Amino acid sequence: MDVVYFYLESSIIRVPLSYDPVKFRLFISQGGKWDTENHQFIFNRNIDVEHLGNLIHLSPCVIVDCTLPSSIKVFGLNKGPWAGSTCDIDLPSEARQPADLSNTECIPFEDDFIFRKILPEKFSIHWRSKLDDEMRARKFSSNTRRIYMYYNHLLFNTIQKAPEEILSDDITEFLALIEKKKDYSASSLNLAISAIRFFYKHVCKNLILFEQYRPRRDKYLPMVLSKAEIERILLAEKNIKHRLLLMLVYSSGLRVSEVVSLRREHIDLPRMIIYVKHSKGRKDRCTILSEKASRLIPNYISFFDIKTWLFPGQNSTRHLSIRSAQKIFEKATKHVGIHKTSSIHSLRHTFATHLLESGIDIRYIQTLLGHSSLRTTERYTHVAQSKVFNIKSPLDF
């Protein structure tokens, strides 16, 4: 388990750190300056260390005040708060000085808490540009381009080889590393394989991944809420903006990315239809608009003076973020005491399941959800309350 140490000195705060792209981006965004020689971040003394520690996930943090004889705070052990303003521990003198890290190695995904030099960039601008050109020429969505670029960048910088130096065994090693160290799902590994295969097939003209085995995807049943739980959530939500957002996701079967990017003109009240533009796979579709939601929309638009985005963010020129929508759902379920492991996407699952239970043909549901394959929609048959769930258990005979 990596521990992050904050050394509080008279004028600066030092944070020795092994290479971790997530923490590096976080510390840079918080004003940290990288000290290459001593492999540590330097912060101004007035930074809120406890706030910074709260931003670090899955890593315990230790504050060492070097200006006092023995003052230590610990945060993040068993997800606990900052604890203990002082303790009777005499730190060794070397712990209070910048470590000599000149001979440390660059080992990707190493378990031990060692301090490494920043790994050199192996995915050159030349290769990144060529990959981007190939994807744009095929009109890949911006999200697909971003993901494909990410996985290829991760491969070359993890293995520390340029694209032309990579062998088939290197890719197998990379996939094993991200599964072991990052606990990537089968879907994520398949996505990584697709990204790397595209790069080598269409950019490098090399079938290096021709025989790469694809892991079988995990088959999870979607989490579904009951009609009573949906009603509790909507009745308890007093914020009209939040209630309408949750109502549309459930009543129209929208993805969270679709609901936050709705524009005013996408709502067709006379026809009771919602136009979903540039959805997954860059496909447009129409879905139903419920009567209850349609009665709420005119008052909502008038009250908030909606001009463009149906759900604007803090900056009215941009729509609400996906993460904000997720937090709205999480807060709403917590408020009414629903403890199921669910997310805002569960409302879309619930929409499909409730329609199926009410006797709607599965092909109509497929159209409303925008699934290209009926097999994707068929998974809802496994959670719908059909006749099989009316069978009595032998314990009740």
Residue, then its C-alpha position, 0 to 999 in steps of 0.5 A: m500500500d503506497v503511503v503519501y508523506f507530507y513533510l512540513e518545513s519552515s517555508i515549504i512542504r515536501v512530498p516524496l512520490s513514486y511515479d503515479p500519473v493520477k497523483f502527478r496530475l492531482f498535485i500539479s493541478q493543486g500548485g505543486k512543483w516537481d523537484t526532479e533531483n530529489h524526486q518530490f513535489i514542493f508546495n507553498r507552506n500555506i497550502d491546506v494539506e488536509h484538504l489535499g490529503n482528502l483528494i487522494h484516494l486509496s492511499p494513507c497519508v502521513i503529515v510530518d511536521c519537521t518544525l516540531p520535535s515529534s508531530i505526526k498526523v495520519f489520514g486514510l487508514n481504513k478510510g478514517p479521518w485525520a487522527g492524532s495531532t501529536c504522537d511520541i515517535d522520534l523519526p530517524s534523522e534521514a526521514r527529515q531530509p530529502a532522500d538521495l534517489s539518484n540510483t533508483e530504477c524506473i519499474p512500472f507498477e512496482d508494489d514497493f514504495i520506492f521513489r522513481k524518476i519520471l518515466p520517459e515518454k515513449f509514445s511520440i508526437h509522430w505516432r500520436s498524430k498518425l493514430d489521431d489521423e486514422m481515427r478521424a478519417r474513420k469518423f470515430s467519436s471523440n470518446t473513442r479517440r480519447i480511449y484509444m489514445y489512452y490505452n496506446h499511450l499507457l502501453f508504451n509508457t508502461i513497457q517503456k518501449a517505442p511502438e516499433e520496439i514492441l513485441s507480442d509478449d510485451i502486450t501480453e505482459f502489459l495486459a497482465l500488469i493492468e489486470k493485476k495492479k489496476d484490477y481492470s475488468a474483462s470489458s476494459l481489457n477487451l477495449a485495450i486490445s481493440a485500441i492496440r490492435f487498431f493502432y498496429k493494424h491501421v497505423c503500423k501495418n503490423l498484425i502483432l495482435f492477430e492471435q491475441y486471446r480476448p478475455r470473456r466478459d463478465k455477465y452482470l445482471p443490471m440493478v433494478l429499482s422497484k416502482a415504490e423506490i422510484e416513487r419515493i426518490l421522485l417525491a422526496e426530491k424537492n429541487i425541480k431541476h434534480r427531480l426533472l433530470l431523474m424523472l427523464v432518465y427513468s421515464s425515457g430510458l436515457r443514458v446519463s450522457e444523453v440526459v445532461s446534453l439535452r437541449r431545449e429544442h430536443i423536447d417535442l411536447p406536442r408529439m410527446i417525444i424526446y430527440v436524442k442527438h449524437s448518442k452512443g455510436r453517433k446515432d440519433r433516435c427518438t424516445i418517449l416523453s412521459e405525461k408527468a414529465s411533460r407537465l413539469i417541463p414548461n414551468y421548469i423552462s420558464f422558472f430557470d429561463i432555459k435558452t439552450w441546455l435543458f440542464p445547464g451547469q454552473n457556467s450556463t454556456r455548458h451543460l451539467s456534467i455527468r459526475s454532477a448528475q451521478k451525485i444528484f442520484e446518489k444524494a437522492t437515494k441516500h436521502v430516502g434510505i435506498h441502500k442497493t448498489s446502484s447508480i443513475h444508470s440503474l434508472r435506465h435499467t429500471f425503465a427497460t425492466h418495468l416496460l418488459e414486465s408490463g408486457i411491452d414487446i422487447r423489440y420496441i424496448q430495444t428501439l427506445l433504448g437505442h440498442s443495435s443488437l437485441r442480445t443487449t436488450e435480452r438481459y432484462t428478461h433475466v431480472a423482469q418479474s416473470k412467471v418463473f418468480n411466481i413459483k413457490s419455494p419448496l420450503d413454503f409447500 
